[in-house]
């Protein structure tokens, strides 16, 4: 019976979002936007070539409609085919020009997700920064939902239990440190950061936001070449290797280990694996 309830709940959730997507067709989207005027929070969106037409463009149009006064930063990852990447960068640069509250961070060659997140934090004019994938959907209530849910009072707020969309403060980053750019691709950077937070007594707070949906798209292609091993359909083998070279784990409580929610177990930093200060010359403001 519980399984049937879960299936029905998921079914109605998908039906609801079908009509939400449909409702956007009746909205006149802005074709341009003035520069941002409110720095209460910034949105940072990470993306790459494959998802420009299918996910990024629809999302940014909706974001500009809902948040014309807010800064939106798009971190565009590199791509293994440099000729195609150069054409794509020309295309996306031209496309965002009318939206003056939208800025780009671009790369020709593939970077790790941690570097993209760090660069968004550096470029953000706000203390509070939302970091999001581009393969998400939002409803017209999204703005009201994030303002009313209490997440802006948090130092680190996870939306709907997923690191595909969350908010963190620069104050927290000053304490915990930068995202670990030794992760060369995608995967495990969320585990790494939550472990580091936990060891410093910082907690991830959880918030329900009904106006956002993670589509969980499995990529057909990605930024990295074939030498960059794929694990679990969409994550990086080199990231997994670094993760397990950095942390020791235990299923039971042991001296020197701390319980961490995201791994449902205990973790301890290995010797000489402390996260470096990647930007000693930069002071987050």
Secondary structure, 3 states (H helix, E strand, C coil): CHHHHHHHHHHHHHHHHHHHHHHHHHCCCCCCECCCCEEEEEEEEEECHHHHHHHHHHHHHHHHHHCCCEEEEEEECCCCCHHHHHHHHHHHHHHHCCECCEEEEECCCCCCHHHHHHHHHHHCCCCEEEEEECCEEECCCHHHHHHHCCHHHCCEEEECCEEEEEEEEHHHHHHHCCCCCCCCCCCCHHHHHHHHHHHCCCCCEEECCCCEEECCCCCCCCCCCCCCCEECCCEEHHHHHHHHHHEEEECCCCCCCEEEHHHCEEEEECCCCCCCCCCCCCCCC
